[in-house]
Amino acid sequence: MNYLAHAHLSFNHPEILVGNMISDFIKGKKQFDYPDIIHKGIQLHRAIDNFTDTHEITQQVKIFFKPQYRLYAGAFVDVVYDHFLANDQSQFLNDEALKQFAAVTYKILDTNFAVLPAPFQKTLPYMMQHNWLYNYKSKWGIEKSFGGLVRRARYLTESDIAFEIFNENYEAMNDLYKIFYPELKKFAAHHLQLLLNA
């Protein structure tokens, strides 16, 4: 899953949110340098990613991208999931609800700026300035996100075809998301409860 989903699956818990959002920027034993509750957020992020990556629905969505992008198919799927989540009225009732959620998320991250790993400290101002979490809602935002993915990837050179694949298979992907996300949310809520009770 991408940034919006990880924020959403922190269930309004500020410290869990911080850990959930920074997990990809933390390697190895560095995770244990953080306060326990942030560490639980890091663990939750990794459980969410494992559930997502191994789920049958994700494998089906990857098929759309695999012929062109092979091992990077999953990265495109993560962005696609965020788009459908941003437009999911069962999760964000309306446009204003998504805007407010994004604003609260940025505020929490900015308040905890000092504990963020350096690479994420560099990323956060761009995320806020360009309102990534909200702009996943638009196809324009997804096109930009695909481009950013390519810039960060060592072996990718273009994202135009990925955007075409996204548009051509939009409804099929959305239908698969609608099956998958409720299962992921249920899993994440249960796993978080286990972490908090440990």
Secondary structure, 3 states (H helix, E strand, C coil): CCHHHHHHCCCCCHHHHHHHHHHHHCCHHHHHHCCHHHHHHHHHHHHHHHHHHHCHHHHHHHHHHHHHHHHHHHHHHHHHHHHHHHCCCCCCCCHHHHHHHHHHHHHHHHHCHHHCCHHHHHHHHHHHHCCHHHHCCCHHHHHHHHHHHHHHCCCCCCCHHHHHHHHHCHHHHHHHHHHHHHHHHHHHHHHHHHHHHC
